[in-house]
Amino acid sequence: MNNYNPELGVENENGLRAFTTLHEFLEEDGWFPQQLPDKYVYRMGFSGHHGQTVCYAQIRVDLEQFLFYVIAPVKAPEEMRPTVAEFITRANYGLRIGNFEMDWDDGEVRYKSSIDFEGEILTPGLIRMAIYPAVQTMDRYLPGLMGVLYGGQTPVQAIAEIEGNRVT
């Protein structure tokens, strides 16, 4: 694995060490990561109870940040984006780790979890605590997203069905 990429113009020892740690964790934990060319990013799949998602694990070597994205298996059509925005806003309220995001231009919905480890060592335990809540949260809310997109549910109905009485 090449830890220095002259095109990216970075050589941050702690960030590079974190990228190596991330790779080792993903391999050992059975994620089968594929590094994206010329990037400090791994792509992998996750099969949850409610669907399959694509995940991206990124180390911002220069900033010493770890970002983990779980991409929903469907995109929101343009006419549904305001409704999906309401759904993810309601879902985000009270979440303690991470948040949902939507790209308004193409309708991609994703869940993001991140850690700023500047000046600290990124450990496998910290990686695990960022990754698993993210995939579990996407899997938990995916039926609600699908219900809003294709099942005629309102965001309020979908969130109530998922959360019941949420304790924050």
N, C-alpha and C positions, 0 to 999 in steps of 0.2 A: 504494500500500500504506500503510495506516494504522499508524504505529509506536507510537502511544500509545493505550492502551485504558483509559479512566477506570474501567471496571468492574473491571479487574484491579488498578488502583491502583498501577501501577508506571511509573516513568520512569527507567530506568537506561540511560544513554547507551551504555555498552559492550555491554550485553545487547541493546539495540535495534539497534546496529550489527551484532551477530552475527546477528540475525534477518534483516537485509537481506542480509548475506553468504551466509547459508544459502539464501535465496531465489534469489539470483544463481547460486550454485553448482548448485542443483538444476535450474534452468532451462537453464543452459549445458551441463550434463552429461546432459540428455535425460530427466530423471525425470518431467516433467509434473506438478509438485506442485499440490495443491489445498489452500489454506489453510482450516482449520476455522474456522467463525464465532467471532469474539470470543476467539480463542486464538492463541498463538504456536506453532502446530503446523501442519505440512504432512502431508498424506496422499498416498501414491502407491503404485503397484504395482511388483512386481519379478517377472520371469519367469526362473526358474532352470532348471537341467537336470532337476530333480526335481519341479517344481511352481511354482505361482504363489502369491505371498504379498502381503500388504498391509503397507506400512511407514509409520511415523510418525516424523517428524523434529521434535523439539520444542526450543525454546530456553526455558529458565527464565530470563527476562529479569532478574528480581529477584536470582537467585542466580548468574547468569553460568555457566550449565551448559547443555550440549548433550546431549540424550538421543535415541537412535535405536533404534526398536523394529521388529523383523521378526516379524509374526504368522503362526504356522503356519496352513495352510488348513483344519485340522480342530481340533475341540475334543475333549479326552479325556472320554469318558463317566464318570460318577461312579464306577462300579465299577472303572474302569481307572486312576483317578488315583494310587493308591499305586504301581502298576507304572510309570506315566509319570514319577512323581516319582523313582523309582529310576533310570530311564533318563536323565533330565536331570541327576541328581546325578552319575552315572557320566560323562556327556558333559562336564559342567562341570569335572571334575577334570583339571587340567593346561591348560585353555584359558587363553591369555595375554591375549586382548582380549575383553572382554564375557562374558556368561553367559546360560544359559537360565533362564527363570522359568515357573511355572505358577500360574494363578489357581485356587486350590482350590475356589472357589465355582462357577465356570462351566466349568472345564477348559481355558481358553485357555492355549496354550503360545506363548511368544514368546522372542525373543533380544534382549538389550539390550546396547548399547554406549554409552558416555558419556564426556564430557570436561568437566572443571571448568576453565573458562578465566578464573576470577576475576582481574581486574587485567591480563589478557593479551588480545591480539587473536585472535579465532577466525578462522583463515584457511581458504581453500578446501582447502589441503593437509591440514589437520587434520580437516576435515569428511570428506574422501575416506577418510582413514585410520580413521575411525570407522564409516563407512557400509559400505564394501566388505567388510571382514572379517565384519561382521554378516550381510549377505545371503549371503555365501559359506559361512559356518558353518551358517546355517539350511539352506541348500540341501544341504550335505554330510550333515547329520544327519537330514534329512527322511525319507529311505527307512527309516532305523532307527526313527524315531517311528512311521511307518506300519506297519512290520513288527511293532512291539510292540502297536500298537492293533488291527491287522486281520490280521496274518500269523502269529500264534502264536509269535512270537519272544520270548525272554526279554530283559530289558535287557542281560544279559551277552552273549548271542549277538549282539544288534543292534550293540552298541558294538564288539565284536571284529570284526565284519564291516566296520564303518566305519573303524576305526582301525588294525586289525592291531596292530603293535607301535608304539605312540605314543612319539615322542621328545619329552620336555618340556624 
